[in-house]
Each structure stands twice: as C-alpha cells, then as structure tokens.
Amino acid sequence: MQFTLTIISGLILGFAILSQNLNLNLKSGIDLLLSVIEGIADLGLSIYWLLRYVNIGQKVQPGTSFTS
C-alpha cells in the first residue's frame, strides 16, 4: 500500500515538473530535492512502523505468521 502511494505521488510530481503550462519556481532544485528526501524518509518510517507492529503481533500470538 505504501509503495503504491509512493509511486502515484512520484508520477504526479513527474507530470508537474514536465508540464509546459505549469510555472514552477524550484530555486535551483533545492525544494525538489528536499521533497524527494522527505518522501523517502516518510516511506522508510512507515515501513519500520509496520514491521514493529507485525513483530509485536507475532509475540502476542506465537505460532502465527505474517502471510496467514
């Protein structure tokens, strides 16, 4: 789910940058770079958070797996 949202937001950002009609002032790309770094950090944090809850759930109910 998180990966899908990341791909969709990347596509939207790509279309916004490539659009000839959209006037973006990126200030030499710093804003774009920070946005990409923040998006990757958010994705990593959400994956870490998800895996923590999976680990806690497996400790609470031994014998169950993530795929079942």
C-alpha positions in Angstrom: 0.0 0.0 0.0 2.7 2.5 1.0 4.7 1.6 -2.1 1.7 2.2 -4.4 1.1 5.6 -2.8 4.8 6.4 -3.3 4.7 5.5 -7.0 1.5 7.5 -7.5 2.9 10.6 -5.8 6.1 10.3 -7.8 4.1 10.2 -11.0 2.1 13.3 -10.0 5.4 15.1 -9.2 6.9 14.0 -12.5 3.9 15.2 -14.5 4.0 18.5 -12.6 7.7 19.1 -13.4 7.4 18.1 -17.1 4.2 20.1 -17.7 4.9 23.0 -20.0 1.9 25.0 -18.8 2.9 24.8 -15.1 5.2 27.6 -13.9 7.3 26.2 -11.1 10.0 28.2 -9.2 12.2 25.4 -7.9 15.0 27.7 -6.7 17.8 25.6 -8.3 16.2 22.3 -7.3 16.6 22.6 -3.6 12.8 22.4 -2.9 12.5 19.4 -5.2 15.5 17.6 -3.5 14.1 18.2 0.0 10.7 16.9 -1.1 12.2 13.7 -2.5 14.3 13.2 0.6 11.2 13.8 2.9 9.1 11.3 0.8 11.8 8.6 1.1 12.2 9.2 4.8 8.4 9.0 5.3 8.2 5.8 3.4 11.1 4.3 5.4 9.5 5.4 8.7 6.1 3.9 7.7 7.7 0.6 6.7 9.6 0.5 10.0 6.5 1.2 11.9 4.6 -1.5 10.1 7.3 -4.1 10.8 7.3 -3.2 14.5 3.6 -3.9 14.8 4.0 -7.2 12.9 6.7 -8.2 15.4 4.6 -7.2 18.4 1.7 -9.2 16.9 3.8 -12.3 16.5 5.0 -12.1 20.1 1.4 -11.8 21.3 0.2 -14.8 19.3 3.0 -17.3 18.9 2.7 -19.7 16.0 1.1 -17.2 13.6 2.9 -15.9 10.6 2.7 -12.7 8.6 1.3 -14.4 5.5 -1.6 -16.1 7.1 
